[in-house]
Amino acid sequence: TGVITFVDAMIATQAQMETATSLVTIVTPGRTQYHPGVAKMWAYVENTAGTPSTIVAYNVASYTDNGVGDITVNLTTGFSSANAACVSNVATNIIGFSFITSTGATAVRVETRLRSDGTNADTDFMVVCFGDQ
């Protein structure tokens, strides 16, 4: 009948999660992060006072303030290489925009700028990354 009972089910291995091809394995919470479609790091960062702090985040160890509108987000668990796909956005697009200036195995650098003249400015931002760990 095509129905798999819990008794017949297998727990997905890390390799099965990374290939993302099995239709008959069960995923446990401890292995979810190995699937390529799951964000490995995300953060909503408050930076309006010039000192970055977490509003809400996953897999963020700390922040490095590199200057006005220039923050490095340091990961708790790094990527297996610097080839992560990351995107960022400021909390209020009317004020400005943000972009990723570098992605490393253990950190992501984000700059935030004013929309009016393109100068760096401290503002809240969000960042999310996908990649292999």
N, C-alpha and C positions, 0 to 999 in steps of 0.2 A: 504493500500500500504506500510505501515511501515514507511512512511515519517512523521516526527514530525515537525510541524511548530514552529516558534519562540513563537507564542501565547500559544501553548500547553506546552512549555518547562518550567521546574522548575529550580530555582537556587539551586545548591548543598549546602547542609548544611555542617558544619564542620564534623559531624558524617558520612555523606555520603562520604566525601573526605577521611576520615581516613579508612573507610572500603574498599574504591576503587572498589565498585561493580556495581554502577549504570551506565547504558548505555544511559540514557535519561535525565540526568541533565546537566545544563550548569555551567561551572566553571568561577567564577569571579577572577580577579587578587588578590583580598584580601583573597581568600580562597585556592589558589594554594599551599601555603606552608603546608597545612594539608595533602596532598597526600603523602603516604609512599615512592613513587618513586622519590620525589623531594629533592634535596640537601637542607639541612637546614642551612648550613654554608659552605662557601668556601673562600679560600684566596690564592693569589700569594704574598708571603712575600719577600721583599728585606731584606737581612740580611748580606750582604757582608762586611759592615763596622762595624758589631757588634751591631748595633742599629736597631732592627726590625721596618720596616715601610711597609705600604700597597702599592702594585703596583695596585692591583684590588682585591676587596673583597665583600662579602655579609654576613651580620649578624656578623660582627666583631667589637667589642667595642674598644679593645686595646690589647697590647702585654705586656707580662712580660718577661724580659730577666733574665733567671735563671743562666746564665753563658755561656761560649763558647759552641755554638751549641746546646743550650737548651732553647727553647722558649715556653711559654704558650700563647695560643691564647684565649682571653677572648671574650665570645659571648655577643651580645647585647640582644638577646632573647634566654634563655637557653632551654635545653631539659627537658622533664618531668621526666627523670631519667638519670643515668650515663650510660645507655645501648645504646649509639649511636654507629653507625658503621662509623669509620673514616679511611681514608687512606691518605698517605702523600708521597711525592717524592721530591727530590732535583731538581732544575732547570736544572742542568747538571749532568747526571749520571756518566760521566767520572770522575768527581771530587769526588763524594761520594754517599751516600745513606741516607735515613731518615726513621724514624719509630715513631709510636705513643707510648709514654711511659705511658700515662694515659688519660682517658676520664672521665670527670665529667659532671654534669648537666649544668655547666656554663662555662667550659673551656676545652681545649684540649692541651696536652703537646706534643711537637714535638722535637726530637733530630736529628741533622744532623751530619754525620761523614764522614771522609775521607775514600775513598775506599782503599787507599794504606796501611794504618795501623790501621784503625778503631777508631782513636782518634776523639773526638768532634771537629767540625770546624764550624765557622760562614759561611753560604752560603745561597743563595736564595732557597726557597722551596715553594711547593704548598700543600694545605691540603683541604680535602672535607669531610663533615660529613652528614650522613643520620640518622634520628631518629625521635621520637615523641616529639612534643613541647607542 
